[in-house]
């Protein structure tokens, strides 16, 4: 998710977003479903959040 999508969620659901934790991974929305490069980027970015 890019920052602009998180901002849009906050606009659409302001009350829910007050208590939600949303992480933006700064991965551009240019990849196809199950793209191998995207999967590797996700592993790296998510791995830093769950350690």
Residue pairs with C-beta under 8 A, 6 or more apart in sequence:
1 22
1 23
1 24
1 25
1 27
2 24
2 26
2 27
2 28
2 29
3 24
3 26
5 24
6 22
6 24
9 17
9 22
10 17
23 49
25 41
25 42
25 45
25 46
26 45
27 38
27 41
27 42
27 45
31 37
31 38
32 38
